[in-house]
Amino acid sequence: MSQPILDGMPRRLYSATPTRLNTWLDCPRRYRFTYLDRPPPPKGPPWAHNTLGAVVHNALAGWWRLPRDARTVHRVGVIVDEYWTAEGFRDAEQADLWRVRARDMVTGYVARLDPDDEPRGVERTAGLIHGGTSLTGRIDRIDQRGDELVVVDYKTGRHVLTTDDARSSLALAVYAAAAARTLRTPCRRVELHHLPSGTVAVWEHDERTLTRHLDRADGIAAECADADAAFKSGDTGDARFPPRPSSLCGWCDFQQHCPEGRASTSTRASWAGLEAS
Ligand code: SF4
């Protein structure tokens, strides 16, 4: 549990994931709803795009966990069907349309993989300590390429990703540093694999860029530690956890509990995050 920083005293080690740090940056009120209020406020309905993303991730992880001989393109399509749910979709027809799209997306991707190219990790948790922060994350896939590791992050959203997305991602930088530390192998390259378009956005970090991201993560974590301690001592109001309305409010699970968020963006249908369908 975090404590307020006393003058001249180092803060206690704070444990965080990149998701937690990014939530604080995006909106302190949403951070409070997500991580501090207990019980948390009820969330809105599930999002169809999250269902799609979860099924695709689970199918790819399940495929890599199969024995080598079972890793066929056909089999990954079967796994998609097994994991599929209609959560968040408008109706059964829309859900079925997207089940077929998900199958196509995943089978097209797997057709370009070498099933013999065993990853070093699949949905692997990795971590490291930097400054006063213990950072952990679960990495979709860690490849071994030559003497180095590569972080692979699957994406299923509408927008094609760019080199700048890979370069600027705090999460990917933390994953690379954490993979290197956990698996004791250099890791500088991060890749965003966008399944809908079949494109890959790549960035090669160096010590300087990784350290810059880790220092930033440590700084955000210090803010989270202060906020957590304030919450624990009863300072739970908007001054400490202000709403930060933005275009993200339309995707916020807690918009129904947030007047400022509702005023900034109209509530979206739970299937609005899909491509036009
Ligand atoms: S609706 Fe917007 S302002 Fe309100 S908690 Fe969610 S992200 Fe923050």
Residues whose N, C-alpha, C, O or C-beta is under 5 A from the ligand:
A	BS01	SF4	C27 R29 R30 P243 R244 P245 S246 L248 C249 C252 F254 Q255 C258 G261
